[in-house]
Amino acid sequence: MRIKYLYLLIILITSCTSLSKSKSPSYCSFPENSPYPGGLINYSLNTERKYLEKNLRVKDLEFSICKELGSPKSLLIPIPLTFEEDRVSIFFSDQLISSIDIESRDYRESRITISNQDFVSPPNAMLERIKEEYSQSISAKNVFNLKKNTSKEMIIPLEGIMSSEYGVKRFINEQPRNRHIGLDIAAAEGRPIFAPLNGKVILAGNFFYKGNVIFIDHGNGLVSSYSHLSKKLVDLNQIVTAGDNIGLVGSTGRVTGPHLHWEVYFLGIPINPEIFIKN
């Protein structure tokens, strides 16, 4: 009888172990391959060959090797919104290993009117401030801290109406401006905004254009930002967990109404936040 119970116990332990393995996340398979300007290439590498970053080359584009334990190795390549080539070629020691077609994508135009002329043509007194804030933003979005087993699957930071999607061609007071490199979610003033993923606050301030803004480092070159907040609820260097309330919806900075402007950067390249929302 004791042997029978021991046998059943072994079966139970083995079954639980197998179940645990089958549910282990595959960090390198997400986000899904999205080969378009403003998207991200997720290319599975041949596991039989030893790849080193110094042996790989992707012409004119930044890339990173995802090599988490228990996941297939992948090459992650963010595609700038301004990318105009038809394909991306990947080389290993000068040998072409893949050529990936880039899908065309049409982005609509958006025309808004700003009544405050200071936000259209800033006065000279503000130029030094704008330059410094721009420099801080560039430094924050290019942060790269190596972390292991970091999921890239995000939750939506705010429930609301998507008032402007990523990639829109913008015109302010009928003048062409930079493309829209984030996602705008409109909601009532004071609604809570949540961290979509674990991370660390690397910048928190009040900027001329962005208003109250927060930048969060999620590790491995993934950084996100949240602009136009009415109030920031986190401090510099604070560790946040997905779902933490980090701020409140507002209309600070250059806006036409209360909303969240959400940006996601990978290796310093602003890409479509929607590809990081799995469901």
Secondary structure, DSSP 8 states (H G I E B T S, - for coil): -HHHHHHHHHHHHHHHHHHHHHTS--GGG-S--B-STTSEEEEE--TTS---GGGEEETT---EEE--TTS--EEEEE--TT---SEEEEEETTEEEEEEE-------EEEE----GGGTS--HHHHHHHHHHHHHHHHHHT-----SS----B--S--SEEEE-TT-EEEETTEE-----SEEEE--TT-EEE-SS-EEEEEEEEETTTEEEEEEEEETTEEEEEEEESEE---TT-EE-TT-EEEE-B--SS-SSSEEEEEEEETTEEE-GGGGB--
